[in-house]
Amino acid sequence: MAVLGIESSAHTFGVGIVDNGKVVANAKAMYKIGSKGMIPKEVAGTHIKNAPMVIEEAMHEAGLRFSDIEAIGYTKGPGIGYCLHVGMLSAKTLAKKLNVPIIPVNHGIGHVEIAKNRAKLKDPLALYVSGGNSQILKRYGMNYKILGETFDVGIGNMLDSLARALGLYPAWGSTVEKTALEGSYVDMPYTVKGMDFSFTGMLTHASKMRGKKSNRDICFSVQETAYAMLVEATERALLLTNSKELCVCGGVAQSKRLKEMLKGMADEHRVRFGYAEDTFNADNGAMIALVAEKMLASGLSERLSDCSIEQRYRIDGARLWKE
């Protein structure tokens, strides 16, 4: 069952193809953030230009013809409206042309499921950390439950905002991580409420320190504090759910330091810890194709006329398939 998935929630236009749970293609093109962040209309315009090329690249990588594709999945949300529309329209065009089912997919579920798939985990507690989201998740039957989440912004957005505030280039969380090397710790606000957390107070505090402390020390301190908050909340959820597996997923899961801290905590509790390769932690089409394939196997698809996007599509309100 070859299923093509389209991801376009933010700066990446990704097209992946999955065949019976195996990723056979994962092509993508990204909008260059630079130092100004994402301007939605510009990002969507870039996606429109890149879409045909990325689709063709994925088909070539998979060694398939369009007649081999049995269904199309796309990211319904959450994400940036302009960008989500490009992915939805691309998916609807392909589904109509090929006369195949179309499946709307929740972006967060895609991140969790690709991590489970690549790490060969069955029922993990998931720490989902990306630009727009920071959540602790667990599947119960036909629903993902949110056990903890950010009160304000996702950790990825916080790190990107810090990079811009400090004048780092490119303004990415990965630039913060590089700048943090060899830094020394200075006190930062630490906000954890049970299994929830907040990042904006720390961002404001750190931004005001520019010029008073080195960027290296600021980045190191923010990173260590933010990750410690995530690990504390995740550990609490791990023990309360008695989970035996843990995964981290989403764009910020590319951080070596975060994975190191989580692994240390998991090892203490003799819990199996896993994650996907970086290319699958970053936004990608393969994760959308993987979920779409699972949904299709359970008979879940959508009429073309009913396809839509939802910028605030909550993971705990998304449709799931039978395991």
Secondary structure, DSSP 8 states (H G I E B T S, - for coil): -EEEEEE-SSSEEEEEEEETTEEEEEEEEE---TTT---HHHHHHHHHHHHHHHHHHHHHHHT--GGGEEEEEEEEESS-HHHHHHHHHHHHHHHHHHT--EEEEEHHHHHHHHHHHHHT-SS-EEEEE-SS-EEEEEEETTEEEEEEEBSS--HHHHHHHHHHHTT-SS-SHHHHHHHTTT---------EETTEE--HHHHHHHHHTBTTB-HHHHHHHHHHHHHHHHHHHHHHHHHHHT-SEEEEESGGGG-HHHHHHHHHHHHHTT-EEE---HHHHSS-HHHHHHHHHHHHHTT--B-GGG----TT--GGGS-----
